[in-house]
């Protein structure tokens, strides 16, 4: 799974700098979008022994494709937990267990 921005009502999806597969959990609130992924090396399968954590600070114009999304990360689990505490990041509300 990949994280992308849905733009408009016609289903257009923009990835512009967002981490590529394999995202396996995500969550959001009014201020942040959070997600975790297993990185992929070249065309190989995701490396499930490594987990990278990210967050995005939401903006009022996040739908605008001309505005680049600012992604923070990758973080290790301990670094992410510190950011989560500091910023009160949301919980992961969507988890794809088969990708975890």
N, C-alpha and C positions, 0 to 999 in steps of 0.2 A: 504494500500500500504506500502511496505517496501523498504528501500533504500539498494541496494547491488551493488557490483562491478561486472561488466561483465568481465570475464577473457577469453582471446582468442577469436576465431571466432566461437566456437562451442556452445555458449550460456550459458556456466557455470556461475553461479552467486554465489558470496561469500559474506556473511553477516558479518563476523568476527568483532564483536564488534560494528557494526553500530546499532543505535537505531531501535527497532522493530516497528511494526504498532502502530499507524496509521499515517504515513506521509501523509500530505495533500497538501503541497506546497514545491517546490524546485526550485533552480536556480544554475547557475554555470558560472564561467569565467575561464580564464587560471590559476588563483591563488587559487580560493576557490570554494567549493560546499557548498550551504546553504540549509537548510530544516527546516520545522516546523512539529510538530506532536502533536497529542492528545495521552497522555499515556493511557495505558490499565492496569487495575488492575485485576490480575488473568485472568480468562477466560471471563471476562465480556466485554461489549462493551467499546469502547474508551470513555474517559471522556472529552467531548467537552467543558466543562467549564474550562479546563486547557490546555494551549498551551505551549509547550516547543520548544525552538529554538536552533539550532546547526549550526556549520560550520566545514568544513574539509579543512585544508591547503593541496593543491594538491602537489604532488611530481612527478618527472620525472619517477619514477619506481612504480607508484601507481597500475599498472596492475599486479605486482608481488605478488602472494598470500603469499609469505614468508615474505613480508613487512606488518606489522600491520598498519592499518589506525589510525591516531591520530584524534579523534573526540573531539571538544571543545563544551561544553555544558553539561547539559541543562542550558539555560538562560531564564530568564523571558523576557517579551516583552521589558521592559525598558532597561534591561541589554543588550539584543540583539541589540537594536537600538544604544546603545553606541558603541558596538563592530562594528556594521555596519559603523558608522561614522568614527571610529578610523582606521579601516582596509580597508575601501571602499569596503565592501562586495557587491556582485551582488544582483540585485533584484530577487524576486521570479518570474520566467518566466513560471513555470508550476503550476497550481492551480487546484486541484480536488474539485470543489465546492460541490459535494455531500458528501464529507468527511469533509469539513470545518465546 
